[in-house]
Amino acid sequence: MSKRNTILYFSFAPLLFLLSYYISHRVYEKFMLNGTMSNEMQNRPWIYSGFLLFLYVGAYFVFRDIYRKEKQS
């Protein structure tokens, strides 16, 4: 990947983290308000967001290996 694509790829990482944090927090609140959860559990949206961000960054290394620059001789 080129330097420009790498910067662009990592510029979306904070947005992805914040969006997934917001969504998982809202889903938790919605289920708690409706009373549809069978047992009490803690609200941990940062764990889900962190795991998704970990997968996102891990995918970068896969893409980097796939689009490796050819050596110039």
Predicted model as a PDB file, atoms N, CA, C, CB and O in Angstrom, pLDDT in the B-factor column:
MODEL        1                                                                  
ATOM      1  N   MET A   1       0.839  -1.177   0.000  1.00 71.00           N  
ATOM      2  CA  MET A   1       0.000   0.000   0.000  1.00 71.00           C  
ATOM      3  C   MET A   1       0.886   1.243   0.000  1.00 71.00           C  
ATOM      4  CB  MET A   1      -0.955  -0.003   1.215  1.00 71.00           C  
ATOM      5  O   MET A   1       1.968   1.263   0.586  1.00 71.00           O  
ATOM      6  N   SER A   2       0.402   2.250  -0.660  1.00 80.00           N  
ATOM      7  CA  SER A   2       1.161   3.486  -0.693  1.00 80.00           C  
ATOM      8  C   SER A   2       0.982   4.240   0.624  1.00 80.00           C  
ATOM      9  CB  SER A   2       0.725   4.359  -1.886  1.00 80.00           C  
ATOM     10  O   SER A   2       0.104   3.928   1.429  1.00 80.00           O  
ATOM     11  N   LYS A   3       1.826   5.225   0.814  1.00 86.00           N  
ATOM     12  CA  LYS A   3       1.767   6.009   2.054  1.00 86.00           C  
ATOM     13  C   LYS A   3       0.434   6.746   2.153  1.00 86.00           C  
ATOM     14  CB  LYS A   3       2.940   7.015   2.120  1.00 86.00           C  
ATOM     15  O   LYS A   3      -0.136   6.864   3.238  1.00 86.00           O  
ATOM     16  N   ARG A   4      -0.052   7.233   1.035  1.00 89.00           N  
ATOM     17  CA  ARG A   4      -1.331   7.954   1.026  1.00 89.00           C  
ATOM     18  C   ARG A   4      -2.479   7.033   1.441  1.00 89.00           C  
ATOM     19  CB  ARG A   4      -1.607   8.545  -0.373  1.00 89.00           C  
ATOM     20  O   ARG A   4      -3.340   7.430   2.227  1.00 89.00           O  
ATOM     21  N   ASN A   5      -2.494   5.816   0.919  1.00 84.00           N  
ATOM     22  CA  ASN A   5      -3.548   4.862   1.269  1.00 84.00           C  
ATOM     23  C   ASN A   5      -3.456   4.429   2.727  1.00 84.00           C  
ATOM     24  CB  ASN A   5      -3.474   3.640   0.363  1.00 84.00           C  
ATOM     25  O   ASN A   5      -4.478   4.203   3.374  1.00 84.00           O  
ATOM     26  N   THR A   6      -2.246   4.314   3.242  1.00 88.00           N  
ATOM     27  CA  THR A   6      -2.069   3.945   4.645  1.00 88.00           C  
ATOM     28  C   THR A   6      -2.609   5.028   5.559  1.00 88.00           C  
ATOM     29  CB  THR A   6      -0.595   3.686   4.951  1.00 88.00           C  
ATOM     30  O   THR A   6      -3.291   4.731   6.541  1.00 88.00           O  
ATOM     31  N   ILE A   7      -2.311   6.282   5.248  1.00 91.00           N  
ATOM     32  CA  ILE A   7      -2.826   7.395   6.049  1.00 91.00           C  
ATOM     33  C   ILE A   7      -4.343   7.440   5.978  1.00 91.00           C  
ATOM     34  CB  ILE A   7      -2.232   8.732   5.571  1.00 91.00           C  
ATOM     35  O   ILE A   7      -5.011   7.645   6.992  1.00 91.00           O  
ATOM     36  N   LEU A   8      -4.876   7.253   4.809  1.00 91.00           N  
ATOM     37  CA  LEU A   8      -6.329   7.247   4.638  1.00 91.00           C  
ATOM     38  C   LEU A   8      -6.976   6.102   5.409  1.00 91.00           C  
ATOM     39  CB  LEU A   8      -6.689   7.146   3.158  1.00 91.00           C  
ATOM     40  O   LEU A   8      -8.020   6.276   6.036  1.00 91.00           O  
ATOM     41  N   TYR A   9      -6.346   4.927   5.356  1.00 90.00           N  
ATOM     42  CA  TYR A   9      -6.878   3.752   6.048  1.00 90.00           C  
ATOM     43  C   TYR A   9      -6.907   3.978   7.562  1.00 90.00           C  
ATOM     44  CB  TYR A   9      -6.036   2.504   5.712  1.00 90.00           C  
ATOM     45  O   TYR A   9      -7.906   3.680   8.217  1.00 90.00           O  
ATOM     46  N   PHE A  10      -5.815   4.504   8.113  1.00 92.00           N  
ATOM     47  CA  PHE A  10      -5.749   4.713   9.564  1.00 92.00           C  
ATOM     48  C   PHE A  10      -6.511   5.944  10.027  1.00 92.00           C  
ATOM     49  CB  PHE A  10      -4.315   4.827   9.998  1.00 92.00           C  
ATOM     50  O   PHE A  10      -6.782   6.080  11.220  1.00 92.00           O  
ATOM     51  N   SER A  11      -6.862   6.840   9.123  1.00 94.00           N  
ATOM     52  CA  SER A  11      -7.674   7.987   9.527  1.00 94.00           C  
ATOM     53  C   SER A  11      -9.115   7.575   9.836  1.00 94.00           C  
ATOM     54  CB  SER A  11      -7.659   9.056   8.431  1.00 94.00           C  
ATOM     55  O   SER A  11      -9.824   8.285  10.548  1.00 94.00           O  
ATOM     56  N   PHE A  12      -9.543   6.443   9.308  1.00 93.00           N  
ATOM     57  CA  PHE A  12     -10.882   5.945   9.602  1.00 93.00           C  
ATOM     58  C   PHE A  12     -10.954   5.150  10.908  1.00 93.00           C  
ATOM     59  CB  PHE A  12     -11.363   5.085   8.464  1.00 93.00           C  
ATOM     60  O   PHE A  12     -12.050   4.870  11.391  1.00 93.00           O  
ATOM     61  N   ALA A  13      -9.824   4.787  11.480  1.00 93.00           N  
ATOM     62  CA  ALA A  13      -9.805   3.970  12.698  1.00 93.00           C  
ATOM     63  C   ALA A  13     -10.496   4.652  13.881  1.00 93.00           C  
ATOM     64  CB  ALA A  13      -8.374   3.641  13.071  1.00 93.00           C  
ATOM     65  O   ALA A  13     -11.317   4.007  14.533  1.00 93.00           O  
ATOM     66  N   PRO A  14     -10.208   5.923  14.196  1.00 93.00           N  
ATOM     67  CA  PRO A  14     -10.933   6.549  15.313  1.00 93.00           C  
ATOM     68  C   PRO A  14     -12.430   6.665  15.056  1.00 93.00           C  
ATOM     69  CB  PRO A  14     -10.365   7.925  15.587  1.00 93.00           C  
ATOM     70  O   PRO A  14     -13.237   6.519  15.974  1.00 93.00           O  
ATOM     71  N   LEU A  15     -12.793   6.926  13.815  1.00 95.00           N  
ATOM     72  CA  LEU A  15     -14.222   7.011  13.487  1.00 95.00           C  
ATOM     73  C   LEU A  15     -14.910   5.666  13.669  1.00 95.00           C  
ATOM     74  CB  LEU A  15     -14.413   7.504  12.047  1.00 95.00           C  
ATOM     75  O   LEU A  15     -16.036   5.594  14.160  1.00 95.00           O  
ATOM     76  N   LEU A  16     -14.226   4.610  13.272  1.00 93.00           N  
ATOM     77  CA  LEU A  16     -14.769   3.267  13.440  1.00 93.00           C  
ATOM     78  C   LEU A  16     -14.943   2.938  14.915  1.00 93.00           C  
ATOM     79  CB  LEU A  16     -13.861   2.234  12.770  1.00 93.00           C  
ATOM     80  O   LEU A  16     -15.962   2.374  15.314  1.00 93.00           O  
ATOM     81  N   PHE A  17     -13.949   3.288  15.725  1.00 93.00           N  
ATOM     82  CA  PHE A  17     -14.025   3.027  17.150  1.00 93.00           C  
ATOM     83  C   PHE A  17     -15.193   3.784  17.782  1.00 93.00           C  
ATOM     84  CB  PHE A  17     -12.711   3.411  17.830  1.00 93.00           C  
ATOM     85  O   PHE A  17     -15.973   3.199  18.533  1.00 93.00           O  
ATOM     86  N   LEU A  18     -15.319   5.073  17.486  1.00 94.00           N  
ATOM     87  CA  LEU A  18     -16.390   5.875  18.077  1.00 94.00           C  
ATOM     88  C   LEU A  18     -17.770   5.411  17.619  1.00 94.00           C  
ATOM     89  CB  LEU A  18     -16.198   7.341  17.726  1.00 94.00           C  
ATOM     90  O   LEU A  18     -18.708   5.370  18.415  1.00 94.00           O  
ATOM     91  N   LEU A  19     -17.894   5.068  16.357  1.00 94.00           N  
ATOM     92  CA  LEU A  19     -19.176   4.601  15.844  1.00 94.00           C  
ATOM     93  C   LEU A  19     -19.579   3.275  16.469  1.00 94.00           C  
ATOM     94  CB  LEU A  19     -19.119   4.465  14.334  1.00 94.00           C  
ATOM     95  O   LEU A  19     -20.734   3.104  16.858  1.00 94.00           O  
ATOM     96  N   SER A  20     -18.653   2.343  16.571  1.00 93.00           N  
ATOM     97  CA  SER A  20     -18.984   1.049  17.171  1.00 93.00           C  
ATOM     98  C   SER A  20     -19.246   1.189  18.671  1.00 93.00           C  
ATOM     99  CB  SER A  20     -17.850   0.039  16.925  1.00 93.00           C  
ATOM    100  O   SER A  20     -20.080   0.469  19.219  1.00 93.00           O  
ATOM    101  N   TYR A  21     -18.542   2.111  19.341  1.00 91.00           N  
ATOM    102  CA  TYR A  21     -18.811   2.374  20.753  1.00 91.00           C  
ATOM    103  C   TYR A  21     -20.232   2.905  20.934  1.00 91.00           C  
ATOM    104  CB  TYR A  21     -17.787   3.378  21.323  1.00 91.00           C  
ATOM    105  O   TYR A  21     -20.972   2.445  21.804  1.00 91.00           O  
ATOM    106  N   TYR A  22     -20.602   3.872  20.105  1.00 92.00           N  
ATOM    107  CA  TYR A  22     -21.939   4.469  20.195  1.00 92.00           C  
ATOM    108  C   TYR A  22     -23.028   3.429  19.921  1.00 92.00           C  
ATOM    109  CB  TYR A  22     -22.068   5.642  19.205  1.00 92.00           C  
ATOM    110  O   TYR A  22     -24.020   3.362  20.647  1.00 92.00           O  
ATOM    111  N   ILE A  23     -22.848   2.630  18.888  1.00 91.00           N  
ATOM    112  CA  ILE A  23     -23.860   1.641  18.529  1.00 91.00           C  
ATOM    113  C   ILE A  23     -24.016   0.590  19.619  1.00 91.00           C  
ATOM    114  CB  ILE A  23     -23.503   0.972  17.205  1.00 91.00           C  
ATOM    115  O   ILE A  23     -25.141   0.260  19.996  1.00 91.00           O  
ATOM    116  N   SER A  24     -22.917   0.061  20.128  1.00 88.00           N  
ATOM    117  CA  SER A  24     -23.032  -0.983  21.151  1.00 88.00           C  
ATOM    118  C   SER A  24     -23.596  -0.425  22.459  1.00 88.00           C  
ATOM    119  CB  SER A  24     -21.664  -1.630  21.406  1.00 88.00           C  
ATOM    120  O   SER A  24     -24.312  -1.126  23.174  1.00 88.00           O  
ATOM    121  N   HIS A  25     -23.279   0.820  22.772  1.00 86.00           N  
ATOM    122  CA  HIS A  25     -23.847   1.433  23.974  1.00 86.00           C  
ATOM    123  C   HIS A  25     -25.352   1.641  23.824  1.00 86.00           C  
ATOM    124  CB  HIS A  25     -23.157   2.772  24.269  1.00 86.00           C  
ATOM    125  O   HIS A  25     -26.112   1.389  24.759  1.00 86.00           O  
ATOM    126  N   ARG A  26     -25.779   2.094  22.662  1.00 87.00           N  
ATOM    127  CA  ARG A  26     -27.213   2.307  22.418  1.00 87.00           C  
ATOM    128  C   ARG A  26     -27.982   0.986  22.414  1.00 87.00           C  
ATOM    129  CB  ARG A  26     -27.424   3.035  21.082  1.00 87.00           C  
ATOM    130  O   ARG A  26     -29.103   0.927  22.921  1.00 87.00           O  
ATOM    131  N   VAL A  27     -27.401  -0.062  21.856  1.00 85.00           N  
ATOM    132  CA  VAL A  27     -28.072  -1.371  21.851  1.00 85.00           C  
ATOM    133  C   VAL A  27     -28.246  -1.863  23.281  1.00 85.00           C  
ATOM    134  CB  VAL A  27     -27.266  -2.407  21.016  1.00 85.00           C  
ATOM    135  O   VAL A  27     -29.305  -2.378  23.639  1.00 85.00           O  
ATOM    136  N   TYR A  28     -27.217  -1.707  24.092  1.00 81.00           N  
ATOM    137  CA  TYR A  28     -27.296  -2.120  25.497  1.00 81.00           C  
ATOM    138  C   TYR A  28     -28.404  -1.348  26.216  1.00 81.00           C  
ATOM    139  CB  TYR A  28     -25.936  -1.896  26.209  1.00 81.00           C  
ATOM    140  O   TYR A  28     -29.214  -1.943  26.927  1.00 81.00           O  
ATOM    141  N   GLU A  29     -28.441  -0.036  26.034  1.00 80.00           N  
ATOM    142  CA  GLU A  29     -29.473   0.777  26.692  1.00 80.00           C  
ATOM    143  C   GLU A  29     -30.869   0.387  26.226  1.00 80.00           C  
ATOM    144  CB  GLU A  29     -29.233   2.264  26.423  1.00 80.00           C  
ATOM    145  O   GLU A  29     -31.802   0.346  27.028  1.00 80.00           O  
ATOM    146  N   LYS A  30     -31.019   0.102  24.944  1.00 80.00           N  
ATOM    147  CA  LYS A  30     -32.333  -0.260  24.413  1.00 80.00           C  
ATOM    148  C   LYS A  30     -32.825  -1.574  25.023  1.00 80.00           C  
ATOM    149  CB  LYS A  30     -32.278  -0.373  22.880  1.00 80.00           C  
ATOM    150  O   LYS A  30     -33.992  -1.685  25.399  1.00 80.00           O  
ATOM    151  N   PHE A  31     -31.944  -2.561  25.122  1.00 76.00           N  
ATOM    152  CA  PHE A  31     -32.345  -3.831  25.711  1.00 76.00           C  
ATOM    153  C   PHE A  31     -32.635  -3.694  27.196  1.00 76.00           C  
ATOM    154  CB  PHE A  31     -31.270  -4.873  25.490  1.00 76.00           C  
ATOM    155  O   PHE A  31     -33.542  -4.348  27.712  1.00 76.00           O  
ATOM    156  N   MET A  32     -31.881  -2.858  27.885  1.00 75.00           N  
ATOM    157  CA  MET A  32     -32.116  -2.674  29.319  1.00 75.00           C  
ATOM    158  C   MET A  32     -33.432  -1.940  29.564  1.00 75.00           C  
ATOM    159  CB  MET A  32     -30.951  -1.901  29.961  1.00 75.00           C  
ATOM    160  O   MET A  32     -34.142  -2.260  30.517  1.00 75.00           O  
ATOM    161  N   LEU A  33     -33.768  -0.971  28.731  1.00 72.00           N  
ATOM    162  CA  LEU A  33     -35.012  -0.239  28.895  1.00 72.00           C  
ATOM    163  C   LEU A  33     -36.229  -1.114  28.588  1.00 72.00           C  
ATOM    164  CB  LEU A  33     -35.013   0.988  27.999  1.00 72.00           C  
ATOM    165  O   LEU A  33     -37.273  -0.981  29.227  1.00 72.00           O  
ATOM    166  N   ASN A  34     -36.089  -1.996  27.620  1.00 76.00           N  
ATOM    167  CA  ASN A  34     -37.195  -2.886  27.267  1.00 76.00           C  
ATOM    168  C   ASN A  34     -37.318  -4.052  28.229  1.00 76.00           C  
ATOM    169  CB  ASN A  34     -37.020  -3.406  25.859  1.00 76.00           C  
ATOM    170  O   ASN A  34     -38.347  -4.726  28.257  1.00 76.00           O  
ATOM    171  N   GLY A  35     -36.292  -4.296  29.009  1.00 73.00           N  
ATOM    172  CA  GLY A  35     -36.318  -5.409  29.949  1.00 73.00           C  
ATOM    173  C   GLY A  35     -36.218  -6.764  29.284  1.00 73.00           C  
ATOM    174  O   GLY A  35     -36.697  -7.756  29.832  1.00 73.00           O  
ATOM    175  N   THR A  36     -35.606  -6.826  28.115  1.00 66.00           N  
ATOM    176  CA  THR A  36     -35.530  -8.090  27.391  1.00 66.00           C  
ATOM    177  C   THR A  36     -34.273  -8.890  27.722  1.00 66.00           C  
ATOM    178  CB  THR A  36     -35.584  -7.830  25.911  1.00 66.00           C  
ATOM    179  O   THR A  36     -34.100  -9.997  27.213  1.00 66.00           O  
ATOM    180  N   MET A  37     -33.407  -8.357  28.553  1.00 62.00           N  
ATOM    181  CA  MET A  37     -32.205  -9.100  28.915  1.00 62.00           C  
ATOM    182  C   MET A  37     -32.528 -10.015  30.084  1.00 62.00           C  
ATOM    183  CB  MET A  37     -31.035  -8.139  29.269  1.00 62.00           C  
ATOM    184  O   MET A  37     -33.103  -9.581  31.081  1.00 62.00           O  
ATOM    185  N   SER A  38     -32.155 -11.286  29.959  1.00 62.00           N  
ATOM    186  CA  SER A  38     -32.520 -12.269  30.971  1.00 62.00           C  
ATOM    187  C   SER A  38     -31.713 -12.112  32.253  1.00 62.00           C  
ATOM    188  CB  SER A  38     -32.337 -13.661  30.424  1.00 62.00           C  
ATOM    189  O   SER A  38     -32.227 -12.379  33.339  1.00 62.00           O  
ATOM    190  N   ASN A  39     -30.463 -11.685  32.146  1.00 62.00           N  
ATOM    191  CA  ASN A  39     -29.661 -11.478  33.347  1.00 62.00           C  
ATOM    192  C   ASN A  39     -28.954 -10.139  33.264  1.00 62.00           C  
ATOM    193  CB  ASN A  39     -28.641 -12.619  33.534  1.00 62.00           C  
ATOM    194  O   ASN A  39     -28.707  -9.612  32.179  1.00 62.00           O  
ATOM    195  N   GLU A  40     -28.639  -9.610  34.408  1.00 65.00           N  
ATOM    196  CA  GLU A  40     -27.966  -8.311  34.475  1.00 65.00           C  
ATOM    197  C   GLU A  40     -26.516  -8.463  34.027  1.00 65.00           C  
ATOM    198  CB  GLU A  40     -28.034  -7.723  35.912  1.00 65.00           C  
ATOM    199  O   GLU A  40     -25.788  -9.309  34.547  1.00 65.00           O  
ATOM    200  N   MET A  41     -26.104  -7.657  33.079  1.00 68.00           N  
ATOM    201  CA  MET A  41     -24.721  -7.669  32.639  1.00 68.00           C  
ATOM    202  C   MET A  41     -24.212  -6.242  32.578  1.00 68.00           C  
ATOM    203  CB  MET A  41     -24.576  -8.366  31.270  1.00 68.00           C  
ATOM    204  O   MET A  41     -24.991  -5.293  32.494  1.00 68.00           O  
ATOM    205  N   GLN A  42     -22.912  -6.104  32.619  1.00 73.00           N  
ATOM    206  CA  GLN A  42     -22.331  -4.772  32.630  1.00 73.00           C  
ATOM    207  C   GLN A  42     -22.264  -4.218  31.218  1.00 73.00           C  
ATOM    208  CB  GLN A  42     -20.937  -4.793  33.265  1.00 73.00           C  
ATOM    209  O   GLN A  42     -22.166  -4.952  30.235  1.00 73.00           O  
ATOM    210  N   ASN A  43     -22.318  -2.911  31.158  1.00 69.00           N  
ATOM    211  CA  ASN A  43     -22.226  -2.228  29.878  1.00 69.00           C  
ATOM    212  C   ASN A  43     -20.746  -2.043  29.545  1.00 69.00           C  
ATOM    213  CB  ASN A  43     -22.980  -0.853  29.910  1.00 69.00           C  
ATOM    214  O   ASN A  43     -20.057  -1.252  30.189  1.00 69.00           O  
ATOM    215  N   ARG A  44     -20.267  -2.762  28.556  1.00 81.00           N  
ATOM    216  CA  ARG A  44     -18.856  -2.697  28.162  1.00 81.00           C  
ATOM    217  C   ARG A  44     -18.702  -2.462  26.665  1.00 81.00           C  
ATOM    218  CB  ARG A  44     -18.135  -3.982  28.560  1.00 81.00           C  
ATOM    219  O   ARG A  44     -18.141  -3.306  25.967  1.00 81.00           O  
ATOM    220  N   PRO A  45     -19.182  -1.351  26.168  1.00 84.00           N  
ATOM    221  CA  PRO A  45     -19.058  -1.130  24.725  1.00 84.00           C  
ATOM    222  C   PRO A  45     -17.617  -0.926  24.270  1.00 84.00           C  
ATOM    223  CB  PRO A  45     -19.880   0.063  24.323  1.00 84.00           C  
ATOM    224  O   PRO A  45     -17.303  -1.153  23.101  1.00 84.00           O  
ATOM    225  N   TRP A  46     -16.742  -0.502  25.171  1.00 87.00           N  
ATOM    226  CA  TRP A  46     -15.343  -0.289  24.779  1.00 87.00           C  
ATOM    227  C   TRP A  46     -14.652  -1.605  24.438  1.00 87.00           C  
ATOM    228  CB  TRP A  46     -14.580   0.424  25.899  1.00 87.00           C  
ATOM    229  O   TRP A  46     -13.712  -1.617  23.643  1.00 87.00           O  
ATOM    230  N   ILE A  47     -15.106  -2.722  25.032  1.00 88.00           N  
ATOM    231  CA  ILE A  47     -14.520  -4.026  24.698  1.00 88.00           C  
ATOM    232  C   ILE A  47     -14.882  -4.408  23.263  1.00 88.00           C  
ATOM    233  CB  ILE A  47     -15.007  -5.122  25.689  1.00 88.00           C  
ATOM    234  O   ILE A  47     -14.024  -4.846  22.498  1.00 88.00           O  
ATOM    235  N   TYR A  48     -16.151  -4.240  22.903  1.00 89.00           N  
ATOM    236  CA  TYR A  48     -16.580  -4.573  21.545  1.00 89.00           C  
ATOM    237  C   TYR A  48     -15.923  -3.649  20.523  1.00 89.00           C  
ATOM    238  CB  TYR A  48     -18.109  -4.487  21.430  1.00 89.00           C  
ATOM    239  O   TYR A  48     -15.515  -4.089  19.448  1.00 89.00           O  
ATOM    240  N   SER A  49     -15.827  -2.378  20.864  1.00 91.00           N  
ATOM    241  CA  SER A  49     -15.198  -1.425  19.954  1.00 91.00           C  
ATOM    242  C   SER A  49     -13.713  -1.710  19.798  1.00 91.00           C  
ATOM    243  CB  SER A  49     -15.406   0.000  20.450  1.00 91.00           C  
ATOM    244  O   SER A  49     -13.168  -1.616  18.699  1.00 91.00           O  
ATOM    245  N   GLY A  50     -13.066  -2.055  20.892  1.00 91.00           N  
ATOM    246  CA  GLY A  50     -11.643  -2.379  20.827  1.00 91.00           C  
ATOM    247  C   GLY A  50     -11.375  -3.621  20.000  1.00 91.00           C  
ATOM    248  O   GLY A  50     -10.401  -3.669  19.249  1.00 91.00           O  
ATOM    249  N   PHE A  51     -12.227  -4.624  20.130  1.00 93.00           N  
ATOM    250  CA  PHE A  51     -12.058  -5.844  19.346  1.00 93.00           C  
ATOM    251  C   PHE A  51     -12.253  -5.560  17.858  1.00 93.00           C  
ATOM    252  CB  PHE A  51     -13.044  -6.927  19.815  1.00 93.00           C  
ATOM    253  O   PHE A  51     -11.504  -6.070  17.025  1.00 93.00           O  
ATOM    254  N   LEU A  52     -13.247  -4.756  17.527  1.00 93.00           N  
ATOM    255  CA  LEU A  52     -13.471  -4.407  16.130  1.00 93.00           C  
ATOM    256  C   LEU A  52     -12.296  -3.600  15.580  1.00 93.00           C  
ATOM    257  CB  LEU A  52     -14.781  -3.617  15.977  1.00 93.00           C  
ATOM    258  O   LEU A  52     -11.889  -3.794  14.434  1.00 93.00           O  
ATOM    259  N   LEU A  53     -11.756  -2.704  16.387  1.00 93.00           N  
ATOM    260  CA  LEU A  53     -10.597  -1.928  15.965  1.00 93.00           C  
ATOM    261  C   LEU A  53      -9.375  -2.829  15.793  1.00 93.00           C  
ATOM    262  CB  LEU A  53     -10.300  -0.816  16.979  1.00 93.00           C  
ATOM    263  O   LEU A  53      -8.579  -2.624  14.877  1.00 93.00           O  
ATOM    264  N   PHE A  54      -9.222  -3.815  16.658  1.00 95.00           N  
ATOM    265  CA  PHE A  54      -8.128  -4.784  16.536  1.00 95.00           C  
ATOM    266  C   PHE A  54      -8.226  -5.545  15.211  1.00 95.00           C  
ATOM    267  CB  PHE A  54      -8.148  -5.775  17.722  1.00 95.00           C  
ATOM    268  O   PHE A  54      -7.215  -5.747  14.539  1.00 95.00           O  
ATOM    269  N   LEU A  55      -9.422  -5.962  14.836  1.00 95.00           N  
ATOM    270  CA  LEU A  55      -9.614  -6.641  13.547  1.00 95.00           C  
ATOM    271  C   LEU A  55      -9.324  -5.710  12.374  1.00 95.00           C  
ATOM    272  CB  LEU A  55     -11.043  -7.180  13.437  1.00 95.00           C  
ATOM    273  O   LEU A  55      -8.762  -6.131  11.364  1.00 95.00           O  
ATOM    274  N   TYR A  56      -9.708  -4.452  12.513  1.00 94.00           N  
ATOM    275  CA  TYR A  56      -9.495  -3.461  11.459  1.00 94.00           C  
ATOM    276  C   TYR A  56      -7.999  -3.242  11.230  1.00 94.00           C  
ATOM    277  CB  TYR A  56     -10.184  -2.126  11.821  1.00 94.00           C  
ATOM    278  O   TYR A  56      -7.545  -3.209  10.086  1.00 94.00           O  
ATOM    279  N   VAL A  57      -7.242  -3.095  12.303  1.00 93.00           N  
ATOM    280  CA  VAL A  57      -5.798  -2.901  12.182  1.00 93.00           C  
ATOM    281  C   VAL A  57      -5.131  -4.187  11.688  1.00 93.00           C  
ATOM    282  CB  VAL A  57      -5.191  -2.465  13.538  1.00 93.00           C  
ATOM    283  O   VAL A  57      -4.180  -4.128  10.908  1.00 93.00           O  
ATOM    284  N   GLY A  58      -5.617  -5.336  12.130  1.00 94.00           N  
ATOM    285  CA  GLY A  58      -5.086  -6.607  11.643  1.00 94.00           C  
ATOM    286  C   GLY A  58      -5.300  -6.777  10.151  1.00 94.00           C  
ATOM    287  O   GLY A  58      -4.452  -7.340   9.458  1.00 94.00           O  
ATOM    288  N   ALA A  59      -6.427  -6.296   9.654  1.00 93.00           N  
ATOM    289  CA  ALA A  59      -6.688  -6.369   8.212  1.00 93.00           C  
ATOM    290  C   ALA A  59      -5.693  -5.513   7.440  1.00 93.00           C  
ATOM    291  CB  ALA A  59      -8.127  -5.920   7.899  1.00 93.00           C  
ATOM    292  O   ALA A  59      -5.377  -5.821   6.290  1.00 93.00           O  
ATOM    293  N   TYR A  60      -5.200  -4.451   8.050  1.00 92.00           N  
ATOM    294  CA  TYR A  60      -4.191  -3.616   7.390  1.00 92.00           C  
ATOM    295  C   TYR A  60      -2.938  -4.425   7.061  1.00 92.00           C  
ATOM    296  CB  TYR A  60      -3.825  -2.416   8.278  1.00 92.00           C  
ATOM    297  O   TYR A  60      -2.382  -4.303   5.969  1.00 92.00           O  
ATOM    298  N   PHE A  61      -2.497  -5.248   8.006  1.00 90.00           N  
ATOM    299  CA  PHE A  61      -1.296  -6.032   7.765  1.00 90.00           C  
ATOM    300  C   PHE A  61      -1.522  -7.075   6.672  1.00 90.00           C  
ATOM    301  CB  PHE A  61      -0.845  -6.709   9.052  1.00 90.00           C  
ATOM    302  O   PHE A  61      -0.604  -7.393   5.917  1.00 90.00           O  
ATOM    303  N   VAL A  62      -2.721  -7.597   6.590  1.00 91.00           N  
ATOM    304  CA  VAL A  62      -3.039  -8.537   5.507  1.00 91.00           C  
ATOM    305  C   VAL A  62      -3.019  -7.810   4.167  1.00 91.00           C  
ATOM    306  CB  VAL A  62      -4.424  -9.204   5.741  1.00 91.00           C  
ATOM    307  O   VAL A  62      -2.444  -8.307   3.200  1.00 91.00           O  
ATOM    308  N   PHE A  63      -3.644  -6.637   4.105  1.00 86.00           N  
ATOM    309  CA  PHE A  63      -3.654  -5.869   2.855  1.00 86.00           C  
ATOM    310  C   PHE A  63      -2.246  -5.439   2.461  1.00 86.00           C  
ATOM    311  CB  PHE A  63      -4.559  -4.637   2.990  1.00 86.00           C  
ATOM    312  O   PHE A  63      -1.899  -5.424   1.280  1.00 86.00           O  
ATOM    313  N   ARG A  64      -1.440  -5.089   3.460  1.00 85.00           N  
ATOM    314  CA  ARG A  64      -0.077  -4.659   3.169  1.00 85.00           C  
ATOM    315  C   ARG A  64       0.730  -5.793   2.544  1.00 85.00           C  
ATOM    316  CB  ARG A  64       0.610  -4.161   4.444  1.00 85.00           C  
ATOM    317  O   ARG A  64       1.531  -5.564   1.637  1.00 85.00           O  
ATOM    318  N   ASP A  65       0.520  -7.006   3.026  1.00 86.00           N  
ATOM    319  CA  ASP A  65       1.235  -8.138   2.440  1.00 86.00           C  
ATOM    320  C   ASP A  65       0.716  -8.489   1.052  1.00 86.00           C  
ATOM    321  CB  ASP A  65       1.126  -9.348   3.347  1.00 86.00           C  
ATOM    322  O   ASP A  65       1.485  -8.911   0.188  1.00 86.00           O  
ATOM    323  N   ILE A  66      -0.570  -8.318   0.836  1.00 86.00           N  
ATOM    324  CA  ILE A  66      -1.133  -8.623  -0.480  1.00 86.00           C  
ATOM    325  C   ILE A  66      -0.636  -7.631  -1.521  1.00 86.00           C  
ATOM    326  CB  ILE A  66      -2.665  -8.610  -0.427  1.00 86.00           C  
ATOM    327  O   ILE A  66      -0.275  -8.020  -2.632  1.00 86.00           O  
ATOM    328  N   TYR A  67      -0.618  -6.349  -1.164  1.00 79.00           N  
ATOM    329  CA  TYR A  67      -0.221  -5.303  -2.108  1.00 79.00           C  
ATOM    330  C   TYR A  67       1.214  -4.844  -1.861  1.00 79.00           C  
ATOM    331  CB  TYR A  67      -1.175  -4.111  -2.009  1.00 79.00           C  
ATOM    332  O   TYR A  67       1.501  -3.647  -1.856  1.00 79.00           O  
ATOM    333  N   ARG A  68       2.094  -5.792  -1.659  1.00 72.00           N  
ATOM    334  CA  ARG A  68       3.503  -5.485  -1.422  1.00 72.00           C  
ATOM    335  C   ARG A  68       4.121  -4.871  -2.684  1.00 72.00           C  
ATOM    336  CB  ARG A  68       4.280  -6.763  -0.999  1.00 72.00           C  
ATOM    337  O   ARG A  68       3.852  -5.310  -3.802  1.00 72.00           O  
ATOM    338  N   LYS A  69       4.947  -3.855  -2.476  1.00 71.00           N  
ATOM    339  CA  LYS A  69       5.612  -3.216  -3.617  1.00 71.00           C  
ATOM    340  C   LYS A  69       6.677  -4.164  -4.176  1.00 71.00           C  
ATOM    341  CB  LYS A  69       6.253  -1.849  -3.198  1.00 71.00           C  
ATOM    342  O   LYS A  69       7.361  -4.867  -3.432  1.00 71.00           O  
ATOM    343  N   GLU A  70       6.794  -4.164  -5.486  1.00 65.00           N  
ATOM    344  CA  GLU A  70       7.809  -4.988  -6.125  1.00 65.00           C  
ATOM    345  C   GLU A  70       9.163  -4.291  -6.005  1.00 65.00           C  
ATOM    346  CB  GLU A  70       7.452  -5.259  -7.614  1.00 65.00           C  
ATOM    347  O   GLU A  70       9.252  -3.068  -6.116  1.00 65.00           O  
ATOM    348  N   LYS A  71      10.208  -5.075  -5.780  1.00 65.00           N  
ATOM    349  CA  LYS A  71      11.557  -4.513  -5.678  1.00 65.00           C  
ATOM    350  C   LYS A  71      12.031  -4.089  -7.060  1.00 65.00           C  
ATOM    351  CB  LYS A  71      12.544  -5.536  -5.051  1.00 65.00           C  
ATOM    352  O   LYS A  71      11.866  -4.804  -8.049  1.00 65.00           O  
ATOM    353  N   GLN A  72      12.620  -2.912  -7.092  1.00 60.00           N  
ATOM    354  CA  GLN A  72      13.164  -2.426  -8.338  1.00 60.00           C  
ATOM    355  C   GLN A  72      14.629  -2.812  -8.433  1.00 60.00           C  
ATOM    356  CB  GLN A  72      12.988  -0.907  -8.458  1.00 60.00           C  
ATOM    357  O   GLN A  72      15.408  -2.547  -7.517  1.00 60.00           O  
ATOM    358  N   SER A  73      15.007  -3.444  -9.554  1.00 56.00           N  
ATOM    359  CA  SER A  73      16.393  -3.868  -9.689  1.00 56.00           C  
ATOM    360  C   SER A  73      17.172  -2.939 -10.581  1.00 56.00           C  
ATOM    361  CB  SER A  73      16.466  -5.270 -10.226  1.00 56.00           C  
ATOM    362  O   SER A  73      18.364  -3.151 -10.803  1.00 56.00           O  
TER     363      SER A  73                                                      
ENDMDL                                                                          
END                                                                             
